[in-house]
Amino acid sequence: ERDCFHVLGFDVMFDERGKAWLLEVNCNPSMAIDTVYPNVVQPELPHLEDGIAALVDEAMCHVRGRGVRVCKCTAHHRPHLHRPCPIDLAAKHSCVNGALSIIHRDYLARKRQTFASTWDLADGLRYDVICSEAPAHSGSVGG
């Protein structure tokens, strides 16, 4: 029976070659899409591809203080601003959308009283590309 699932959070860091390095795995990852900035001049967001830029704009209305009102919550020890984080939006949007698609497909299969394999449930799911071009590099760890 597939009655539940678990979302894991993978913290990775990319090196100058675009290679991902696993830092840690979280069993209870945050689903927050914002990041905290000190209450100073708002930082400019880097140039974003249209799809991610649209997500950032849409997310701004759901972020505490909408990126302009000073906040004093416990996320930071001084007054600060909350703004959508493009990396969190891209990664978490893909993850949650994929998980919900799998759950919906499983629900429909059960409703039809048919069996759907894990491969069938995940078939055709697409994950948004965060960076349109990443340098190709193959090599051993540390090299």
Helices and strands as residue ranges (DSSP letters): E 9-14, E 20-26, E 34-38, H 50-60, G 64-67, E 80-84, H 86-111, H 118-122
